[in-house]
Amino acid sequence: MPAIFDNLQAVMASAYPARAFLLKHRLRDHPLFTLSALADLARRLPAGAIEYNAGDILVDQPPDKTPQTGLSIDDTLKRIEEKNSWMAFRHVEQDDAYRAALEECLAEIAPCAAKTTGAMHKKQGFIFVSSANAVTPLHFDPEHNILIHLQGRKRIMLYQSADIVPDEYHERFHAGAAHRNLCGDTLADAQAEAYDLEPGDAVYVPVKTPHWVRTGDEPCISFSITWRSRASDAEARLRIANHYVRKFGGAPPPPGDQPARDAAAVFAQRVAARLTNPFG
Ligand SMILES: [Fe+2]
């Protein structure tokens, strides 16, 4: 069977896991990613797996003030050309067909990823359907992510996390006290990298890289394939450990400044988590 991604090994060897990179893929005509196939998927998934709202929103839209369209899920898909909407199908690995597609994609990536970040786990898939000129607000994600673009054109803007997100915010996010959407007025000062995606393009978004998306002049469909690793787990554990250090009056160093101290904090957090939740 032909590979899904072109030139994967060379591209990943030079950039993964810390830097974004572009790939070419062969999924653009896959029958699972048409609007009618997605309407069928919507009927099979639990209602809570589908998030949808108006698409003409702000890059720094407060998440609790996101406007709705008043449409049903089915009507949102049927009227995606005329009514500005944004949809996310979350955890599509719940469905056998989409889990198979996710596994097939990740099976190609896993050997390259394992060289630097070890085995993949918590493999999850998301599908985004959006109207023309729709915005996904600025946010970050705690997982490794390859956004496979299938239909329409979209621009994704990637920021250096250190430029716009304080360490305290990362820590609060992992402690469950801060939202993944990032609001604020620091965007103007930050240097972003723009990636313009056409069907057949994919982009790797590193763990916790702030990003936002705007679609072009036609509806878009993308498939996001994600995984966790020992690197993403360690980042999350370090942030949680630092959250508690700060809460009790300490001043943890920025991640990476003191690697031995970071490793000790990750170990301590793992032990503490095991003690508080021995079956977790
Ligand atoms: Fe994202």
py3Dmol code that shows the C-alpha trace and the ligand (Angstrom):
import py3Dmol

protein = """\
ATOM      1  CA  MET A   1       0.000   0.000   0.000  1.00  0.00           C
ATOM      2  CA  PRO A   2       1.388   3.472  -0.826  1.00  0.00           C
ATOM      3  CA  ALA A   3       2.484   5.648   2.073  1.00  0.00           C
ATOM      4  CA  ILE A   4       0.101   8.319   3.372  1.00  0.00           C
ATOM      5  CA  PHE A   5       2.853  10.886   4.000  1.00  0.00           C
ATOM      6  CA  ASP A   6       5.716  11.888   1.705  1.00  0.00           C
ATOM      7  CA  ASN A   7       9.307  12.195   2.870  1.00  0.00           C
ATOM      8  CA  LEU A   8       8.290  11.663   6.474  1.00  0.00           C
ATOM      9  CA  GLN A   9      11.562  10.368   7.906  1.00  0.00           C
ATOM     10  CA  ALA A  10      13.753  13.181   6.603  1.00  0.00           C
ATOM     11  CA  VAL A  11      11.355  15.937   7.658  1.00  0.00           C
ATOM     12  CA  MET A  12      10.732  14.530  11.124  1.00  0.00           C
ATOM     13  CA  ALA A  13      14.418  13.844  11.760  1.00  0.00           C
ATOM     14  CA  SER A  14      15.206  17.521  11.255  1.00  0.00           C
ATOM     15  CA  ALA A  15      12.362  19.089  13.261  1.00  0.00           C
ATOM     16  CA  TYR A  16      10.389  16.717  15.530  1.00  0.00           C
ATOM     17  CA  PRO A  17       9.386  17.197  18.322  1.00  0.00           C
ATOM     18  CA  ALA A  18      10.204  20.862  18.974  1.00  0.00           C
ATOM     19  CA  ARG A  19       9.590  22.609  15.653  1.00  0.00           C
ATOM     20  CA  ALA A  20       6.627  22.829  13.283  1.00  0.00           C
ATOM     21  CA  PHE A  21       6.982  21.312   9.814  1.00  0.00           C
ATOM     22  CA  LEU A  22       4.929  20.747   6.689  1.00  0.00           C
ATOM     23  CA  LEU A  23       4.153  17.373   5.110  1.00  0.00           C
ATOM     24  CA  LYS A  24       2.328  16.197   2.009  1.00  0.00           C
ATOM     25  CA  HIS A  25      -0.354  13.514   2.391  1.00  0.00           C
ATOM     26  CA  ARG A  26      -2.610  11.325   0.213  1.00  0.00           C
ATOM     27  CA  LEU A  27      -5.870  11.444   2.193  1.00  0.00           C
ATOM     28  CA  ARG A  28      -7.582  14.297   0.364  1.00  0.00           C
ATOM     29  CA  ASP A  29     -10.097  12.101  -1.488  1.00  0.00           C
ATOM     30  CA  HIS A  30     -10.688   9.692   1.406  1.00  0.00           C
ATOM     31  CA  PRO A  31     -14.422   8.796   1.593  1.00  0.00           C
ATOM     32  CA  LEU A  32     -14.555   9.191   5.405  1.00  0.00           C
ATOM     33  CA  PHE A  33     -14.025  12.950   5.133  1.00  0.00           C
ATOM     34  CA  THR A  34     -16.908  14.068   2.911  1.00  0.00           C
ATOM     35  CA  LEU A  35     -19.734  16.146   4.413  1.00  0.00           C
ATOM     36  CA  SER A  36     -22.188  13.265   3.977  1.00  0.00           C
ATOM     37  CA  ALA A  37     -19.835  10.782   5.706  1.00  0.00           C
ATOM     38  CA  LEU A  38     -19.421  13.290   8.542  1.00  0.00           C
ATOM     39  CA  ALA A  39     -23.205  13.688   8.828  1.00  0.00           C
ATOM     40  CA  ASP A  40     -23.374   9.893   9.294  1.00  0.00           C
ATOM     41  CA  LEU A  41     -20.562  10.048  11.864  1.00  0.00           C
ATOM     42  CA  ALA A  42     -22.439  12.767  13.760  1.00  0.00           C
ATOM     43  CA  ARG A  43     -25.382  10.376  14.163  1.00  0.00           C
ATOM     44  CA  ARG A  44     -23.100   7.640  15.546  1.00  0.00           C
ATOM     45  CA  LEU A  45     -21.072   9.739  18.004  1.00  0.00           C
ATOM     46  CA  PRO A  46     -22.419  10.811  21.399  1.00  0.00           C
ATOM     47  CA  ALA A  47     -23.802  14.357  21.221  1.00  0.00           C
ATOM     48  CA  GLY A  48     -21.127  15.634  23.589  1.00  0.00           C
ATOM     49  CA  ALA A  49     -18.407  14.697  21.105  1.00  0.00           C
ATOM     50  CA  ILE A  50     -19.465  17.430  18.701  1.00  0.00           C
ATOM     51  CA  GLU A  51     -18.770  21.070  19.503  1.00  0.00           C
ATOM     52  CA  TYR A  52     -20.128  23.737  17.190  1.00  0.00           C
ATOM     53  CA  ASN A  53     -20.648  27.465  17.203  1.00  0.00           C
ATOM     54  CA  ALA A  54     -20.566  30.555  15.019  1.00  0.00           C
ATOM     55  CA  GLY A  55     -17.439  30.850  12.892  1.00  0.00           C
ATOM     56  CA  ASP A  56     -17.164  34.641  12.637  1.00  0.00           C
ATOM     57  CA  ILE A  57     -15.547  35.160  16.037  1.00  0.00           C
ATOM     58  CA  LEU A  58     -12.461  36.920  17.414  1.00  0.00           C
ATOM     59  CA  VAL A  59      -8.984  35.433  17.527  1.00  0.00           C
ATOM     60  CA  ASP A  60      -9.018  36.155  21.270  1.00  0.00           C
ATOM     61  CA  GLN A  61     -12.698  35.271  21.720  1.00  0.00           C
ATOM     62  CA  PRO A  62     -13.459  34.638  25.431  1.00  0.00           C
ATOM     63  CA  PRO A  63     -14.531  30.960  25.473  1.00  0.00           C
ATOM     64  CA  ASP A  64     -17.539  31.631  27.701  1.00  0.00           C
ATOM     65  CA  LYS A  65     -18.872  34.237  25.238  1.00  0.00           C
ATOM     66  CA  THR A  66     -18.649  32.201  22.021  1.00  0.00           C
ATOM     67  CA  PRO A  67     -21.800  32.891  19.951  1.00  0.00           C
ATOM     68  CA  GLN A  68     -23.972  30.005  18.769  1.00  0.00           C
ATOM     69  CA  THR A  69     -25.751  29.741  15.398  1.00  0.00           C
ATOM     70  CA  GLY A  70     -29.039  28.231  16.570  1.00  0.00           C
ATOM     71  CA  LEU A  71     -28.676  25.411  14.025  1.00  0.00           C
ATOM     72  CA  SER A  72     -28.687  21.670  14.716  1.00  0.00           C
ATOM     73  CA  ILE A  73     -25.568  19.598  13.976  1.00  0.00           C
ATOM     74  CA  ASP A  74     -27.197  18.227  10.826  1.00  0.00           C
ATOM     75  CA  ASP A  75     -28.236  21.679   9.595  1.00  0.00           C
ATOM     76  CA  THR A  76     -24.799  23.091  10.387  1.00  0.00           C
ATOM     77  CA  LEU A  77     -23.275  20.554   7.991  1.00  0.00           C
ATOM     78  CA  LYS A  78     -25.969  21.090   5.334  1.00  0.00           C
ATOM     79  CA  ARG A  79     -25.636  24.893   5.500  1.00  0.00           C
ATOM     80  CA  ILE A  80     -21.863  25.127   5.954  1.00  0.00           C
ATOM     81  CA  GLU A  81     -21.642  27.154   2.695  1.00  0.00           C
ATOM     82  CA  GLU A  82     -24.133  29.850   3.736  1.00  0.00           C
ATOM     83  CA  LYS A  83     -24.151  30.098   7.548  1.00  0.00           C
ATOM     84  CA  ASN A  84     -20.765  30.937   9.052  1.00  0.00           C
ATOM     85  CA  SER A  85     -20.089  28.019  11.396  1.00  0.00           C
ATOM     86  CA  TRP A  86     -17.276  26.116  13.059  1.00  0.00           C
ATOM     87  CA  MET A  87     -17.482  22.442  14.141  1.00  0.00           C
ATOM     88  CA  ALA A  88     -15.176  20.006  15.922  1.00  0.00           C
ATOM     89  CA  PHE A  89     -15.790  16.247  16.037  1.00  0.00           C
ATOM     90  CA  ARG A  90     -13.869  15.214  19.145  1.00  0.00           C
ATOM     91  CA  HIS A  91     -12.408  11.781  19.846  1.00  0.00           C
ATOM     92  CA  VAL A  92     -13.423  10.247  16.525  1.00  0.00           C
ATOM     93  CA  GLU A  93     -11.413   7.183  17.603  1.00  0.00           C
ATOM     94  CA  GLN A  94     -14.653   6.191  19.369  1.00  0.00           C
ATOM     95  CA  ASP A  95     -15.890   5.125  15.924  1.00  0.00           C
ATOM     96  CA  ASP A  96     -14.340   1.987  14.387  1.00  0.00           C
ATOM     97  CA  ALA A  97     -13.859   3.402  10.879  1.00  0.00           C
ATOM     98  CA  TYR A  98     -12.247   6.626  12.049  1.00  0.00           C
ATOM     99  CA  ARG A  99     -10.129   4.827  14.639  1.00  0.00           C
ATOM    100  CA  ALA A 100      -8.784   2.677  11.804  1.00  0.00           C
ATOM    101  CA  ALA A 101      -7.930   5.791   9.769  1.00  0.00           C
ATOM    102  CA  LEU A 102      -6.218   7.361  12.794  1.00  0.00           C
ATOM    103  CA  GLU A 103      -4.236   4.195  13.499  1.00  0.00           C
ATOM    104  CA  GLU A 104      -3.190   3.917   9.867  1.00  0.00           C
ATOM    105  CA  CYS A 105      -1.819   7.467   9.867  1.00  0.00           C
ATOM    106  CA  LEU A 106      -0.080   7.144  13.231  1.00  0.00           C
ATOM    107  CA  ALA A 107       1.476   3.796  12.280  1.00  0.00           C
ATOM    108  CA  GLU A 108       3.533   5.640   9.670  1.00  0.00           C
ATOM    109  CA  ILE A 109       4.591   8.348  12.088  1.00  0.00           C
ATOM    110  CA  ALA A 110       5.278   6.171  15.152  1.00  0.00           C
ATOM    111  CA  PRO A 111       8.713   4.794  14.117  1.00  0.00           C
ATOM    112  CA  CYS A 112      10.011   8.318  13.418  1.00  0.00           C
ATOM    113  CA  ALA A 113       8.505   9.761  16.603  1.00  0.00           C
ATOM    114  CA  ALA A 114       9.857   6.917  18.746  1.00  0.00           C
ATOM    115  CA  LYS A 115      13.442   7.919  18.018  1.00  0.00           C
ATOM    116  CA  THR A 116      13.108  11.073  20.104  1.00  0.00           C
ATOM    117  CA  THR A 117       9.929  10.864  22.197  1.00  0.00           C
ATOM    118  CA  GLY A 118       9.396   7.118  22.704  1.00  0.00           C
ATOM    119  CA  ALA A 119       6.220   5.145  22.181  1.00  0.00           C
ATOM    120  CA  MET A 120       2.960   6.916  21.356  1.00  0.00           C
ATOM    121  CA  HIS A 121       0.008   6.633  23.677  1.00  0.00           C
ATOM    122  CA  LYS A 122      -3.405   8.291  24.169  1.00  0.00           C
ATOM    123  CA  LYS A 123      -3.932   8.388  20.406  1.00  0.00           C
ATOM    124  CA  GLN A 124      -6.881  10.666  19.575  1.00  0.00           C
ATOM    125  CA  GLY A 125      -8.454  12.082  16.416  1.00  0.00           C
ATOM    126  CA  PHE A 126     -10.424  15.276  15.794  1.00  0.00           C
ATOM    127  CA  ILE A 127     -12.171  16.498  12.640  1.00  0.00           C
ATOM    128  CA  PHE A 128     -12.752  20.187  12.028  1.00  0.00           C
ATOM    129  CA  VAL A 129     -15.416  21.454   9.629  1.00  0.00           C
ATOM    130  CA  SER A 130     -15.659  25.191   9.129  1.00  0.00           C
ATOM    131  CA  SER A 131     -17.287  27.693   6.812  1.00  0.00           C
ATOM    132  CA  ALA A 132     -15.407  30.225   4.704  1.00  0.00           C
ATOM    133  CA  ASN A 133     -13.832  33.015   6.776  1.00  0.00           C
ATOM    134  CA  ALA A 134     -14.235  31.176  10.087  1.00  0.00           C
ATOM    135  CA  VAL A 135     -11.833  31.557  12.999  1.00  0.00           C
ATOM    136  CA  THR A 136     -10.503  29.031  15.505  1.00  0.00           C
ATOM    137  CA  PRO A 137      -9.417  31.259  18.416  1.00  0.00           C
ATOM    138  CA  LEU A 138      -5.877  31.353  19.798  1.00  0.00           C
ATOM    139  CA  HIS A 139      -5.229  28.323  21.992  1.00  0.00           C
ATOM    140  CA  PHE A 140      -2.697  25.624  22.790  1.00  0.00           C
ATOM    141  CA  ASP A 141      -2.995  21.845  23.059  1.00  0.00           C
ATOM    142  CA  PRO A 142      -1.176  19.442  25.397  1.00  0.00           C
ATOM    143  CA  GLU A 143      -0.569  16.807  22.701  1.00  0.00           C
ATOM    144  CA  HIS A 144       1.571  16.264  19.613  1.00  0.00           C
ATOM    145  CA  ASN A 145      -0.642  17.088  16.632  1.00  0.00           C
ATOM    146  CA  ILE A 146      -0.493  16.705  12.870  1.00  0.00           C
ATOM    147  CA  LEU A 147      -3.279  18.672  11.188  1.00  0.00           C
ATOM    148  CA  ILE A 148      -4.093  16.894   7.916  1.00  0.00           C
ATOM    149  CA  HIS A 149      -5.817  19.357   5.639  1.00  0.00           C
ATOM    150  CA  LEU A 150      -8.425  17.890   3.262  1.00  0.00           C
ATOM    151  CA  GLN A 151     -10.723  20.528   1.771  1.00  0.00           C
ATOM    152  CA  GLY A 152     -10.631  24.300   1.182  1.00  0.00           C
ATOM    153  CA  ARG A 153      -7.779  26.567   2.194  1.00  0.00           C
ATOM    154  CA  LYS A 154      -6.816  27.754   5.649  1.00  0.00           C
ATOM    155  CA  ARG A 155      -4.040  29.691   7.343  1.00  0.00           C
ATOM    156  CA  ILE A 156      -2.668  28.546  10.682  1.00  0.00           C
ATOM    157  CA  MET A 157      -0.580  30.979  12.714  1.00  0.00           C
ATOM    158  CA  LEU A 158       1.950  29.444  15.102  1.00  0.00           C
ATOM    159  CA  TYR A 159       3.616  31.381  17.925  1.00  0.00           C
ATOM    160  CA  GLN A 160       6.585  30.690  20.149  1.00  0.00           C
ATOM    161  CA  SER A 161       4.956  29.854  23.462  1.00  0.00           C
ATOM    162  CA  ALA A 162       7.520  31.776  25.515  1.00  0.00           C
ATOM    163  CA  ASP A 163       6.618  34.968  23.612  1.00  0.00           C
ATOM    164  CA  ILE A 164       2.976  35.065  24.640  1.00  0.00           C
ATOM    165  CA  VAL A 165       2.218  32.569  27.431  1.00  0.00           C
ATOM    166  CA  PRO A 166       3.762  33.030  30.914  1.00  0.00           C
ATOM    167  CA  ASP A 167       4.977  29.919  32.741  1.00  0.00           C
ATOM    168  CA  GLU A 168       2.340  30.533  35.407  1.00  0.00           C
ATOM    169  CA  TYR A 169      -0.404  30.110  32.781  1.00  0.00           C
ATOM    170  CA  HIS A 170       1.035  26.782  31.548  1.00  0.00           C
ATOM    171  CA  GLU A 171       1.143  25.604  35.154  1.00  0.00           C
ATOM    172  CA  ARG A 172      -2.439  26.626  35.874  1.00  0.00           C
ATOM    173  CA  PHE A 173      -3.598  24.937  32.651  1.00  0.00           C
ATOM    174  CA  HIS A 174      -2.088  21.591  33.637  1.00  0.00           C
ATOM    175  CA  ALA A 175      -3.441  21.946  37.170  1.00  0.00           C
ATOM    176  CA  GLY A 176      -6.919  22.307  35.654  1.00  0.00           C
ATOM    177  CA  ALA A 177      -7.287  25.993  36.555  1.00  0.00           C
ATOM    178  CA  ALA A 178      -6.875  27.697  33.146  1.00  0.00           C
ATOM    179  CA  HIS A 179      -8.547  27.326  29.741  1.00  0.00           C
ATOM    180  CA  ARG A 180      -6.750  26.131  26.604  1.00  0.00           C
ATOM    181  CA  ASN A 181      -7.990  29.244  24.780  1.00  0.00           C
ATOM    182  CA  LEU A 182      -5.626  32.154  25.293  1.00  0.00           C
ATOM    183  CA  CYS A 183      -7.103  35.622  25.643  1.00  0.00           C
ATOM    184  CA  GLY A 184      -5.065  38.785  25.928  1.00  0.00           C
ATOM    185  CA  ASP A 185      -3.443  41.673  24.158  1.00  0.00           C
ATOM    186  CA  THR A 186       0.069  40.308  23.662  1.00  0.00           C
ATOM    187  CA  LEU A 187      -0.428  39.059  20.103  1.00  0.00           C
ATOM    188  CA  ALA A 188       0.728  42.268  18.450  1.00  0.00           C
ATOM    189  CA  ASP A 189       4.191  41.897  19.944  1.00  0.00           C
ATOM    190  CA  ALA A 190       4.683  38.273  19.046  1.00  0.00           C
ATOM    191  CA  GLN A 191       6.283  36.886  15.944  1.00  0.00           C
ATOM    192  CA  ALA A 192       4.101  34.246  14.353  1.00  0.00           C
ATOM    193  CA  GLU A 193       4.848  31.792  11.579  1.00  0.00           C
ATOM    194  CA  ALA A 194       2.054  31.506   8.998  1.00  0.00           C
ATOM    195  CA  TYR A 195       1.345  28.183   7.283  1.00  0.00           C
ATOM    196  CA  ASP A 196      -1.050  28.330   4.330  1.00  0.00           C
ATOM    197  CA  LEU A 197      -2.642  24.924   3.864  1.00  0.00           C
ATOM    198  CA  GLU A 198      -4.236  23.472   0.730  1.00  0.00           C
ATOM    199  CA  PRO A 199      -5.788  20.012   0.356  1.00  0.00           C
ATOM    200  CA  GLY A 200      -2.856  17.573   0.448  1.00  0.00           C
ATOM    201  CA  ASP A 201      -0.875  19.613   3.025  1.00  0.00           C
ATOM    202  CA  ALA A 202      -0.375  18.735   6.675  1.00  0.00           C
ATOM    203  CA  VAL A 203       1.377  20.632   9.438  1.00  0.00           C
ATOM    204  CA  TYR A 204       2.904  19.365  12.671  1.00  0.00           C
ATOM    205  CA  VAL A 205       2.002  21.549  15.661  1.00  0.00           C
ATOM    206  CA  PRO A 206       4.389  20.933  18.591  1.00  0.00           C
ATOM    207  CA  VAL A 207       3.041  20.366  22.105  1.00  0.00           C
ATOM    208  CA  LYS A 208       1.677  23.578  23.696  1.00  0.00           C
ATOM    209  CA  THR A 209       2.462  25.784  20.692  1.00  0.00           C
ATOM    210  CA  PRO A 210      -0.096  28.645  20.659  1.00  0.00           C
ATOM    211  CA  HIS A 211      -1.974  28.800  17.365  1.00  0.00           C
ATOM    212  CA  TRP A 212      -5.083  30.148  15.696  1.00  0.00           C
ATOM    213  CA  VAL A 213      -6.689  29.421  12.344  1.00  0.00           C
ATOM    214  CA  ARG A 214      -8.644  31.354   9.726  1.00  0.00           C
ATOM    215  CA  THR A 215     -10.267  29.634   6.753  1.00  0.00           C
ATOM    216  CA  GLY A 216     -10.157  31.061   3.241  1.00  0.00           C
ATOM    217  CA  ASP A 217     -13.050  31.747   0.891  1.00  0.00           C
ATOM    218  CA  GLU A 218     -14.586  28.246   0.930  1.00  0.00           C
ATOM    219  CA  PRO A 219     -15.570  25.663   3.575  1.00  0.00           C
ATOM    220  CA  CYS A 220     -12.752  23.578   5.048  1.00  0.00           C
ATOM    221  CA  ILE A 221     -12.328  20.068   6.432  1.00  0.00           C
ATOM    222  CA  SER A 222      -9.248  18.925   8.385  1.00  0.00           C
ATOM    223  CA  PHE A 223      -8.349  15.759  10.306  1.00  0.00           C
ATOM    224  CA  SER A 224      -6.185  16.231  13.371  1.00  0.00           C
ATOM    225  CA  ILE A 225      -4.220  13.179  14.518  1.00  0.00           C
ATOM    226  CA  THR A 226      -2.746  13.477  18.000  1.00  0.00           C
ATOM    227  CA  TRP A 227      -0.701  11.495  20.478  1.00  0.00           C
ATOM    228  CA  ARG A 228       1.064  11.811  23.816  1.00  0.00           C
ATOM    229  CA  SER A 229       4.614  10.724  24.581  1.00  0.00           C
ATOM    230  CA  ARG A 230       7.102  10.592  27.430  1.00  0.00           C
ATOM    231  CA  ALA A 231       8.083  14.144  26.371  1.00  0.00           C
ATOM    232  CA  SER A 232       4.552  15.558  26.521  1.00  0.00           C
ATOM    233  CA  ASP A 233       3.896  13.672  29.784  1.00  0.00           C
ATOM    234  CA  ALA A 234       7.075  15.084  31.337  1.00  0.00           C
ATOM    235  CA  GLU A 235       6.125  18.608  30.275  1.00  0.00           C
ATOM    236  CA  ALA A 236       2.711  18.253  31.884  1.00  0.00           C
ATOM    237  CA  ARG A 237       4.144  16.762  35.107  1.00  0.00           C
ATOM    238  CA  LEU A 238       6.777  19.493  35.367  1.00  0.00           C
ATOM    239  CA  ARG A 239       4.142  22.200  34.960  1.00  0.00           C
ATOM    240  CA  ILE A 240       1.962  20.639  37.677  1.00  0.00           C
ATOM    241  CA  ALA A 241       4.938  20.305  40.034  1.00  0.00           C
ATOM    242  CA  ASN A 242       5.898  23.932  39.398  1.00  0.00           C
ATOM    243  CA  HIS A 243       2.310  25.022  39.998  1.00  0.00           C
ATOM    244  CA  TYR A 244       2.502  23.677  43.550  1.00  0.00           C
ATOM    245  CA  VAL A 245       6.008  25.054  44.128  1.00  0.00           C
ATOM    246  CA  ARG A 246       4.721  28.494  43.163  1.00  0.00           C
ATOM    247  CA  LYS A 247       1.529  28.064  45.208  1.00  0.00           C
ATOM    248  CA  PHE A 248       3.624  27.538  48.333  1.00  0.00           C
ATOM    249  CA  GLY A 249       5.778  30.599  47.728  1.00  0.00           C
ATOM    250  CA  GLY A 250       8.589  29.149  45.593  1.00  0.00           C
ATOM    251  CA  ALA A 251       9.892  30.481  42.286  1.00  0.00           C
ATOM    252  CA  PRO A 252      10.470  27.547  39.930  1.00  0.00           C
ATOM    253  CA  PRO A 253      13.041  28.119  37.175  1.00  0.00           C
ATOM    254  CA  PRO A 254      11.808  28.229  33.558  1.00  0.00           C
ATOM    255  CA  PRO A 255      11.646  24.682  32.120  1.00  0.00           C
ATOM    256  CA  GLY A 256      14.986  23.696  30.633  1.00  0.00           C
ATOM    257  CA  ASP A 257      17.125  26.103  32.672  1.00  0.00           C
ATOM    258  CA  GLN A 258      17.948  23.433  35.277  1.00  0.00           C
ATOM    259  CA  PRO A 259      17.442  19.988  33.654  1.00  0.00           C
ATOM    260  CA  ALA A 260      18.409  17.945  36.745  1.00  0.00           C
ATOM    261  CA  ARG A 261      15.984  19.933  38.907  1.00  0.00           C
ATOM    262  CA  ASP A 262      13.264  19.522  36.243  1.00  0.00           C
ATOM    263  CA  ALA A 263      13.810  15.738  36.171  1.00  0.00           C
ATOM    264  CA  ALA A 264      13.544  15.574  39.981  1.00  0.00           C
ATOM    265  CA  ALA A 265      10.297  17.603  39.868  1.00  0.00           C
ATOM    266  CA  VAL A 266       8.839  15.272  37.199  1.00  0.00           C
ATOM    267  CA  PHE A 267       9.768  12.248  39.326  1.00  0.00           C
ATOM    268  CA  ALA A 268       8.246  13.796  42.471  1.00  0.00           C
ATOM    269  CA  GLN A 269       5.030  14.614  40.641  1.00  0.00           C
ATOM    270  CA  ARG A 270       4.794  11.060  39.279  1.00  0.00           C
ATOM    271  CA  VAL A 271       5.197   9.664  42.826  1.00  0.00           C
ATOM    272  CA  ALA A 272       2.665  12.136  44.254  1.00  0.00           C
ATOM    273  CA  ALA A 273       0.145  11.292  41.523  1.00  0.00           C
ATOM    274  CA  ARG A 274       0.583   7.574  42.182  1.00  0.00           C
ATOM    275  CA  LEU A 275       0.049   8.054  45.931  1.00  0.00           C
ATOM    276  CA  THR A 276      -3.079  10.174  45.500  1.00  0.00           C
ATOM    277  CA  ASN A 277      -4.538   7.987  42.753  1.00  0.00           C
ATOM    278  CA  PRO A 278      -2.973   4.498  42.927  1.00  0.00           C
ATOM    279  CA  PHE A 279      -5.318   3.153  40.255  1.00  0.00           C
ATOM    280  CA  GLY A 280      -4.958   6.098  37.825  1.00  0.00           C
TER     281      GLY A 280
END
"""
ligand_1 = """\
1
LIG
Fe -5.368 23.246 18.161
"""
view = py3Dmol.view(width=600, height=400)
view.addModel(protein, "pdb")
view.setStyle({"model": 0}, {"cartoon": {"style": "trace"}})
view.addModel(ligand_1, "xyz")
view.setStyle({"model": 1}, {"stick": {}})
view.zoomTo()
view.show()
